[in-house]
Amino acid sequence: PAGTPINKKITVASVFNAVPTFLGLNSVVTYTAAGAIALTEAISLLNAANATTAMTLANSTTTGQFKNIAVIDVSAVVDVDFTTTLGAGVTYTFQTVGENAMYLWSGAAWVLVSLSGNAVVTNYTCLTSADIS
């Protein structure tokens, strides 16, 4: 070629280096006690077989992040408190095994995208509950 050639090589590692870890759907963590749900895994399983699983979910820093939460045992209380939500629902209390919810970070708040089963949504503003079936 005319001139000085330029190396245009790229590695797989450099391509995926900028991809957030929570996008890998093989990142599943099971929680068995109260605490904070990490933003770095795609799927969070809540297991209240031996203890109350009262969880919190902080605000994300990545607009468009999805967070999937599924319940595998409800022997004790299982709920998630969100730092910021779009709308009035702040605490989601799960009722039955197999219930799951998907949330989207809008850039300003968590948005409930889907909720399956028979969950109780606590309306923080009005302090009421709605049964979603």
Disulfide bonds with the S-S distance in Angstrom:
none
